[in-house]
Amino acid sequence: MHYLDGLKVKYTYKNVDMNGDDLKASVEKSGQTGIPVIDLDGTIIVGFDRPKIDAALKDKKLIPVS
């Protein structure tokens, strides 16, 4: 969350520990139980993989391409 906040990217945070439906949706999207699951307009990233997150954000034009 802090990383996306720093980039000024809007997102919806879902706490899978507190909501079983969100946990189920996370597993269905990712095919696994790893957390976090980041869904960038259909691009699913499991875990905090900064290079993949940055690439997806640039691809979706959510941050400037440098």
Backbone as XML, in Angstrom:
<?xml version="1.0"?>
<chain id="A" units="angstrom">
  <residue number="1" name="MET">
    <atom name="N" x="0.817" y="-1.189" z="0.000"/>
    <atom name="CA" x="0.000" y="0.000" z="0.000"/>
    <atom name="C" x="0.857" y="1.247" z="0.000"/>
  </residue>
  <residue number="2" name="HIS">
    <atom name="N" x="1.877" y="1.260" z="0.830"/>
    <atom name="CA" x="2.718" y="2.452" z="0.927"/>
    <atom name="C" x="3.387" y="2.753" z="-0.411"/>
  </residue>
  <residue number="3" name="TYR">
    <atom name="N" x="3.769" y="1.684" z="-1.129"/>
    <atom name="CA" x="4.421" y="1.884" z="-2.417"/>
    <atom name="C" x="3.470" y="2.575" z="-3.387"/>
  </residue>
  <residue number="4" name="LEU">
    <atom name="N" x="2.247" y="2.091" z="-3.480"/>
    <atom name="CA" x="1.272" y="2.701" z="-4.381"/>
    <atom name="C" x="0.903" y="4.105" z="-3.925"/>
  </residue>
  <residue number="5" name="ASP">
    <atom name="N" x="0.822" y="4.312" z="-2.614"/>
    <atom name="CA" x="0.562" y="5.651" z="-2.092"/>
    <atom name="C" x="1.653" y="6.614" z="-2.557"/>
  </residue>
  <residue number="6" name="GLY">
    <atom name="N" x="2.903" y="6.163" z="-2.480"/>
    <atom name="CA" x="4.025" y="7.004" z="-2.892"/>
    <atom name="C" x="3.985" y="7.355" z="-4.364"/>
  </residue>
  <residue number="7" name="LEU">
    <atom name="N" x="3.423" y="6.457" z="-5.162"/>
    <atom name="CA" x="3.290" y="6.712" z="-6.602"/>
    <atom name="C" x="2.013" y="7.478" z="-6.929"/>
  </residue>
  <residue number="8" name="LYS">
    <atom name="N" x="1.181" y="7.708" z="-5.910"/>
    <atom name="CA" x="-0.106" y="8.388" z="-6.072"/>
    <atom name="C" x="-1.044" y="7.617" z="-7.005"/>
  </residue>
  <residue number="9" name="VAL">
    <atom name="N" x="-1.006" y="6.292" z="-6.872"/>
    <atom name="CA" x="-1.884" y="5.414" z="-7.644"/>
    <atom name="C" x="-3.101" y="5.087" z="-6.777"/>
  </residue>
  <residue number="10" name="LYS">
    <atom name="N" x="-4.275" y="5.293" z="-7.320"/>
    <atom name="CA" x="-5.496" y="4.965" z="-6.585"/>
    <atom name="C" x="-5.712" y="3.451" z="-6.622"/>
  </residue>
  <residue number="11" name="TYR">
    <atom name="N" x="-6.201" y="2.920" z="-5.515"/>
    <atom name="CA" x="-6.434" y="1.484" z="-5.429"/>
    <atom name="C" x="-7.511" y="1.216" z="-4.391"/>
  </residue>
  <residue number="12" name="THR">
    <atom name="N" x="-8.006" y="-0.003" z="-4.416"/>
    <atom name="CA" x="-8.955" y="-0.461" z="-3.409"/>
    <atom name="C" x="-8.262" y="-1.523" z="-2.583"/>
  </residue>
  <residue number="13" name="TYR">
    <atom name="N" x="-8.176" y="-1.306" z="-1.296"/>
    <atom name="CA" x="-7.550" y="-2.247" z="-0.373"/>
    <atom name="C" x="-8.610" y="-3.196" z="0.157"/>
  </residue>
  <residue number="14" name="LYS">
    <atom name="N" x="-8.312" y="-4.477" z="0.094"/>
    <atom name="CA" x="-9.223" y="-5.484" z="0.635"/>
    <atom name="C" x="-8.447" y="-6.342" z="1.626"/>
  </residue>
  <residue number="15" name="ASN">
    <atom name="N" x="-8.945" y="-6.420" z="2.845"/>
    <atom name="CA" x="-8.287" y="-7.172" z="3.903"/>
    <atom name="C" x="-8.840" y="-8.593" z="3.914"/>
  </residue>
  <residue number="16" name="VAL">
    <atom name="N" x="-8.076" y="-9.530" z="3.355"/>
    <atom name="CA" x="-8.553" y="-10.912" z="3.240"/>
    <atom name="C" x="-8.605" y="-11.615" z="4.582"/>
  </residue>
  <residue number="17" name="ASP">
    <atom name="N" x="-7.919" y="-11.077" z="5.587"/>
    <atom name="CA" x="-8.012" y="-11.652" z="6.937"/>
    <atom name="C" x="-9.367" y="-11.369" z="7.572"/>
  </residue>
  <residue number="18" name="MET">
    <atom name="N" x="-9.999" y="-10.300" z="7.135"/>
    <atom name="CA" x="-11.256" y="-9.878" z="7.744"/>
    <atom name="C" x="-12.480" y="-10.237" z="6.908"/>
  </residue>
  <residue number="19" name="ASN">
    <atom name="N" x="-12.275" y="-10.636" z="5.645"/>
    <atom name="CA" x="-13.407" y="-10.880" z="4.760"/>
    <atom name="C" x="-13.174" y="-12.141" z="3.941"/>
  </residue>
  <residue number="20" name="GLY">
    <atom name="N" x="-13.911" y="-13.180" z="4.259"/>
    <atom name="CA" x="-13.754" y="-14.455" z="3.573"/>
    <atom name="C" x="-14.061" y="-14.378" z="2.091"/>
  </residue>
  <residue number="21" name="ASP">
    <atom name="N" x="-15.014" y="-13.529" z="1.695"/>
    <atom name="CA" x="-15.329" y="-13.384" z="0.272"/>
    <atom name="C" x="-14.157" y="-12.781" z="-0.494"/>
  </residue>
  <residue number="22" name="ASP">
    <atom name="N" x="-13.478" y="-11.816" z="0.120"/>
    <atom name="CA" x="-12.303" y="-11.224" z="-0.519"/>
    <atom name="C" x="-11.169" y="-12.245" z="-0.629"/>
  </residue>
  <residue number="23" name="LEU">
    <atom name="N" x="-11.011" y="-13.087" z="0.394"/>
    <atom name="CA" x="-9.997" y="-14.143" z="0.343"/>
    <atom name="C" x="-10.299" y="-15.107" z="-0.786"/>
  </residue>
  <residue number="24" name="LYS">
    <atom name="N" x="-11.537" y="-15.520" z="-0.899"/>
    <atom name="CA" x="-11.938" y="-16.449" z="-1.965"/>
    <atom name="C" x="-11.682" y="-15.832" z="-3.341"/>
  </residue>
  <residue number="25" name="ALA">
    <atom name="N" x="-12.041" y="-14.577" z="-3.506"/>
    <atom name="CA" x="-11.821" y="-13.888" z="-4.779"/>
    <atom name="C" x="-10.331" y="-13.794" z="-5.101"/>
  </residue>
  <residue number="26" name="SER">
    <atom name="N" x="-9.514" y="-13.545" z="-4.080"/>
    <atom name="CA" x="-8.067" y="-13.461" z="-4.264"/>
    <atom name="C" x="-7.494" y="-14.790" z="-4.758"/>
  </residue>
  <residue number="27" name="VAL">
    <atom name="N" x="-7.932" y="-15.884" z="-4.153"/>
    <atom name="CA" x="-7.459" y="-17.214" z="-4.559"/>
    <atom name="C" x="-7.943" y="-17.540" z="-5.966"/>
  </residue>
  <residue number="28" name="GLU">
    <atom name="N" x="-9.181" y="-17.186" z="-6.277"/>
    <atom name="CA" x="-9.706" y="-17.454" z="-7.620"/>
    <atom name="C" x="-8.948" y="-16.677" z="-8.687"/>
  </residue>
  <residue number="29" name="LYS">
    <atom name="N" x="-8.595" y="-15.435" z="-8.403"/>
    <atom name="CA" x="-7.863" y="-14.616" z="-9.375"/>
    <atom name="C" x="-6.445" y="-15.115" z="-9.584"/>
  </residue>
  <residue number="30" name="SER">
    <atom name="N" x="-5.784" y="-15.481" z="-8.483"/>
    <atom name="CA" x="-4.361" y="-15.797" z="-8.562"/>
    <atom name="C" x="-4.069" y="-17.285" z="-8.721"/>
  </residue>
  <residue number="31" name="GLY">
    <atom name="N" x="-5.026" y="-18.125" z="-8.324"/>
    <atom name="CA" x="-4.794" y="-19.560" z="-8.375"/>
    <atom name="C" x="-3.934" y="-20.061" z="-7.230"/>
  </residue>
  <residue number="32" name="GLN">
    <atom name="N" x="-3.695" y="-19.213" z="-6.232"/>
    <atom name="CA" x="-2.877" y="-19.603" z="-5.093"/>
    <atom name="C" x="-3.246" y="-18.770" z="-3.873"/>
  </residue>
  <residue number="33" name="THR">
    <atom name="N" x="-2.621" y="-19.074" z="-2.750"/>
    <atom name="CA" x="-2.979" y="-18.381" z="-1.514"/>
    <atom name="C" x="-1.970" y="-17.316" z="-1.109"/>
  </residue>
  <residue number="34" name="GLY">
    <atom name="N" x="-1.002" y="-17.022" z="-1.959"/>
    <atom name="CA" x="-0.010" y="-15.990" z="-1.638"/>
    <atom name="C" x="-0.655" y="-14.617" z="-1.531"/>
  </residue>
  <residue number="35" name="ILE">
    <atom name="N" x="-0.118" y="-13.810" z="-0.642"/>
    <atom name="CA" x="-0.615" y="-12.457" z="-0.415"/>
    <atom name="C" x="0.578" y="-11.515" z="-0.446"/>
  </residue>
  <residue number="36" name="PRO">
    <atom name="N" x="0.508" y="-10.352" z="-0.990"/>
    <atom name="CA" x="-0.679" y="-9.743" z="-1.571"/>
    <atom name="C" x="-0.948" y="-10.245" z="-2.981"/>
  </residue>
  <residue number="37" name="VAL">
    <atom name="N" x="-2.180" y="-10.076" z="-3.411"/>
    <atom name="CA" x="-2.563" y="-10.279" z="-4.804"/>
    <atom name="C" x="-2.944" y="-8.902" z="-5.334"/>
  </residue>
  <residue number="38" name="ILE">
    <atom name="N" x="-2.257" y="-8.489" z="-6.370"/>
    <atom name="CA" x="-2.508" y="-7.177" z="-6.958"/>
    <atom name="C" x="-3.131" y="-7.405" z="-8.325"/>
  </residue>
  <residue number="39" name="ASP">
    <atom name="N" x="-4.301" y="-6.838" z="-8.534"/>
    <atom name="CA" x="-5.008" y="-6.934" z="-9.813"/>
    <atom name="C" x="-4.991" y="-5.557" z="-10.452"/>
  </residue>
  <residue number="40" name="LEU">
    <atom name="N" x="-4.158" y="-5.412" z="-11.459"/>
    <atom name="CA" x="-4.064" y="-4.141" z="-12.175"/>
    <atom name="C" x="-4.814" y="-4.277" z="-13.491"/>
  </residue>
  <residue number="41" name="ASP">
    <atom name="N" x="-6.115" y="-4.043" z="-13.396"/>
    <atom name="CA" x="-6.978" y="-4.108" z="-14.576"/>
    <atom name="C" x="-6.789" y="-5.421" z="-15.326"/>
  </residue>
  <residue number="42" name="GLY">
    <atom name="N" x="-6.792" y="-6.536" z="-14.572"/>
    <atom name="CA" x="-6.684" y="-7.858" z="-15.177"/>
    <atom name="C" x="-5.291" y="-8.452" z="-15.160"/>
  </residue>
  <residue number="43" name="THR">
    <atom name="N" x="-4.276" y="-7.658" z="-14.884"/>
    <atom name="CA" x="-2.924" y="-8.183" z="-14.733"/>
    <atom name="C" x="-2.752" y="-8.564" z="-13.264"/>
  </residue>
  <residue number="44" name="ILE">
    <atom name="N" x="-2.577" y="-9.863" z="-13.003"/>
    <atom name="CA" x="-2.505" y="-10.366" z="-11.636"/>
    <atom name="C" x="-1.045" y="-10.547" z="-11.236"/>
  </residue>
  <residue number="45" name="ILE">
    <atom name="N" x="-0.682" y="-9.967" z="-10.106"/>
    <atom name="CA" x="0.677" y="-10.092" z="-9.560"/>
    <atom name="C" x="0.540" y="-10.613" z="-8.138"/>
  </residue>
  <residue number="46" name="VAL">
    <atom name="N" x="1.218" y="-11.715" z="-7.862"/>
    <atom name="CA" x="1.192" y="-12.295" z="-6.515"/>
    <atom name="C" x="2.491" y="-11.942" z="-5.821"/>
  </residue>
  <residue number="47" name="GLY">
    <atom name="N" x="2.375" y="-11.376" z="-4.632"/>
    <atom name="CA" x="3.549" y="-10.959" z="-3.880"/>
    <atom name="C" x="3.951" y="-9.555" z="-4.277"/>
  </residue>
  <residue number="48" name="PHE">
    <atom name="N" x="4.849" y="-8.983" z="-3.495"/>
    <atom name="CA" x="5.318" y="-7.633" z="-3.795"/>
    <atom name="C" x="6.529" y="-7.737" z="-4.699"/>
  </residue>
  <residue number="49" name="ASP">
    <atom name="N" x="6.261" y="-7.715" z="-6.002"/>
    <atom name="CA" x="7.300" y="-7.801" z="-7.022"/>
    <atom name="C" x="7.369" y="-6.435" z="-7.714"/>
  </residue>
  <residue number="50" name="ARG">
    <atom name="N" x="8.214" y="-5.572" z="-7.180"/>
    <atom name="CA" x="8.267" y="-4.189" z="-7.654"/>
    <atom name="C" x="8.476" y="-4.073" z="-9.165"/>
  </residue>
  <residue number="51" name="PRO">
    <atom name="N" x="9.407" y="-4.812" z="-9.784"/>
    <atom name="CA" x="9.560" y="-4.692" z="-11.240"/>
    <atom name="C" x="8.282" y="-5.061" z="-12.005"/>
  </residue>
  <residue number="52" name="LYS">
    <atom name="N" x="7.588" y="-6.106" z="-11.565"/>
    <atom name="CA" x="6.342" y="-6.489" z="-12.242"/>
    <atom name="C" x="5.249" y="-5.449" z="-12.007"/>
  </residue>
  <residue number="53" name="ILE">
    <atom name="N" x="5.188" y="-4.935" z="-10.792"/>
    <atom name="CA" x="4.191" y="-3.903" z="-10.487"/>
    <atom name="C" x="4.453" y="-2.664" z="-11.334"/>
  </residue>
  <residue number="54" name="ASP">
    <atom name="N" x="5.703" y="-2.215" z="-11.380"/>
    <atom name="CA" x="6.044" y="-1.030" z="-12.171"/>
    <atom name="C" x="5.732" y="-1.245" z="-13.646"/>
  </residue>
  <residue number="55" name="ALA">
    <atom name="N" x="6.074" y="-2.408" z="-14.171"/>
    <atom name="CA" x="5.812" y="-2.699" z="-15.587"/>
    <atom name="C" x="4.311" y="-2.671" z="-15.878"/>
  </residue>
  <residue number="56" name="ALA">
    <atom name="N" x="3.524" y="-3.261" z="-14.997"/>
    <atom name="CA" x="2.074" y="-3.279" z="-15.196"/>
    <atom name="C" x="1.489" y="-1.874" z="-15.078"/>
  </residue>
  <residue number="57" name="LEU">
    <atom name="N" x="1.966" y="-1.097" z="-14.102"/>
    <atom name="CA" x="1.481" y="0.272" z="-13.956"/>
    <atom name="C" x="1.802" y="1.111" z="-15.192"/>
  </residue>
  <residue number="58" name="LYS">
    <atom name="N" x="2.992" y="0.931" z="-15.745"/>
    <atom name="CA" x="3.361" y="1.657" z="-16.962"/>
    <atom name="C" x="2.536" y="1.182" z="-18.145"/>
  </residue>
  <residue number="59" name="ASP">
    <atom name="N" x="2.345" y="-0.133" z="-18.252"/>
    <atom name="CA" x="1.550" y="-0.696" z="-19.348"/>
    <atom name="C" x="0.119" y="-0.169" z="-19.326"/>
  </residue>
  <residue number="60" name="LYS">
    <atom name="N" x="-0.427" y="-0.022" z="-18.128"/>
    <atom name="CA" x="-1.810" y="0.463" z="-17.962"/>
    <atom name="C" x="-1.869" y="1.995" z="-17.938"/>
  </residue>
  <residue number="61" name="LYS">
    <atom name="N" x="-0.700" y="2.632" z="-18.129"/>
    <atom name="CA" x="-0.588" y="4.086" z="-18.143"/>
    <atom name="C" x="-1.053" y="4.722" z="-16.826"/>
  </residue>
  <residue number="62" name="LEU">
    <atom name="N" x="-0.747" y="4.061" z="-15.739"/>
    <atom name="CA" x="-1.085" y="4.582" z="-14.412"/>
    <atom name="C" x="0.064" y="5.366" z="-13.790"/>
  </residue>
  <residue number="63" name="ILE">
    <atom name="N" x="1.272" y="5.170" z="-14.345"/>
    <atom name="CA" x="2.425" y="5.980" z="-13.969"/>
    <atom name="C" x="3.176" y="6.310" z="-15.252"/>
  </residue>
  <residue number="64" name="PRO">
    <atom name="N" x="3.946" y="7.386" z="-15.247"/>
    <atom name="CA" x="4.689" y="7.756" z="-16.451"/>
    <atom name="C" x="5.752" y="6.717" z="-16.815"/>
  </residue>
  <residue number="65" name="VAL">
    <atom name="N" x="5.955" y="6.551" z="-18.095"/>
    <atom name="CA" x="7.014" y="5.673" z="-18.577"/>
    <atom name="C" x="8.301" y="6.491" z="-18.591"/>
  </residue>
  <residue number="66" name="SER">
    <atom name="N" x="9.344" y="5.964" z="-17.946"/>
    <atom name="CA" x="10.604" y="6.729" z="-17.907"/>
    <atom name="C" x="11.613" y="6.180" z="-18.870"/>
  </residue>
</chain>
